[in-house]
Amino acid sequence: MNNILTVARKEIQEGRRNRWVLATTLLLAGLALTLTFLGSAPTGNVGVNQLDVVIVSLSSLAIFLLPLIALLLSHDAIVGESERGTLILLLSYPVGRSEIVIGKFLGHLSILAFSTLIGFGAAAVALVASGTVISPASWRAFATMLGASILLGAVFLSIGYLISTLVRERSTAGGVAVGIWLFFVLIYDMALLGGLVAAQGRSVPSLLLDGLLLANPTDAYRLLNLGSGAASTLSGMGGVTAGSSLSAPILTVALLLWAIVPLGIANIVFARREA
Amino acid sequence: MTASVITTSVSKQYGGVAAVKDVSFELNAGETIALVGHNGAGKTTLIKLMLGLIRPTSGSVTMLGGDPARGDFHVRQSVGYLPESVSFHMALTGRETLAFYARLKRVEFSNAELLFKRVGLAAEAVDRPVRTYSKGMRQRLGLAQALLGTPRVLLLDEPTSGLDPALRHNFYDLISELRADGATVLLSSHALTELENRADRVIIIDRGVKIADGTLDELRHIASLPTRVIIRLSDMEASPRWSGEWCRQSGGAWEVSVDAADKIDLLKKMTSEPSLLESLTLAEPTLDELYAHFLGRQAAQ
């Protein structure tokens, strides 16, 4: 446990020194604030709770950005250290291989969580500061969105670690990471949409649709944030969720599995790998 | 003497290629051993095997009584390792780097200043990011981490590369101190001449096979390479009267190679007529020559 914390701490220290923490926090805060104030323009102040609008726009932003940031941080984690020559020294120390993987993962997760909380939190703070009244229900939805966003980050960190232990070269890891990002964030949904269009209105078995939505963590995230409450009406996701039996707990468990399983496999692969 | 490291018929194959073949040796406490061989001869593979970073294809390695690949805490804690061309996380400072490794080894970090001083890392450099370090400074930081927690076994892969002569000297003093404390020190190196009087024992590796193992004297004896005798005569015009194939060197000196068996005899004859001699130098076969000899013998087989 001590070793895990030591490794995590070093990872955070490095992230701060590399300006990773600063850059991602500023990026997320900047975009979140922009969306908050641009987003309130069309709706005005009538009818809908402004924070719900922010939740919808921030989740859409997070779906693109957080996986990208997470993969950028993590694809290099093991293969990069191996290529730079720092891994071999670390492995000669009294520290287990799983402690290295989990420690580094937790370090990266802390960086990501910090950036998300501060960056997205800035949007809420800005709303409050501008005198908007926010209902408790909206606050809860906002908190859920923050938690889900961090979980989404964890999923893609975990996938990045798996890539990083499987490949032999950094450049390969980078290429695979970009491919994974494109697949989950763009291609998968387009293919899914294409499939639904091709089905020409015939009803798709709901179990199949549920499975397809859970098989992509970004879809699970989208449903979790936009599938219920005020956000579902705003985002138009209500239509999808109506035909689906996926509840918030199921979606959360799916995301947790997405975060744990690739990291677990990465651990096994790394334990067998020879330095 | 107690053996800190034992390898028994250890072999390691990568794919179909044998990097190390059937190597056995023991490294004892309080001993400094030079591991010598070409690039790619298998030195680094042997060191990785001793560290347990890779597992032998056959044979076994024992480090401080245990299997190093199991990664026992007390074993890993008592081993210091300096990788060949060591690298660190560029963004951290030297002090942060050392603190990180000290924490992993559960070593008190209070004596950091002493450690930095011992390896000759200037105080102003310690709090700068490693990114700004020269190769020599990184090497010194590498040594500092290897010395954390007074290790009982030190495995140093090309430790003096990038160090200037003064620091090399300093480094070998450090090694002597450690040896006096009973540590086992294994140095792999190309710079054979500087190992000459530093290593108690030399192990020569060629293409994965151990081809020689012994003290320098033992190796000299086995190799029975001739000793070179260089003299300067008082009379510059004369030539040496003693038997042997004397050759004239530039600068007026004479040189002859004699076998170990005839060496004493020749010296006796020469020194019985001291008035003829202006100076006399003996050059024993150097480690370089021994190395070349053993490699040549290996190639001939």
Interface residues (C-beta under 8 A of the other chain):
Chain A: N2 N3 T6 K10 Q13 E14 R17 N18 R84 G85 T86 I88 L89 L90 L91 S92 Y93 P94 V95 G96 E274 A275
Chain B: K48 L51 L53 I54 R55 G71 D72 F73 V75 R76 Q77 V79 Y81 P83 S85 V86 S87 F88 H89 A91 L92 E96 F100 Y101 R103 L104 K105 R106 P129 G142 Q145
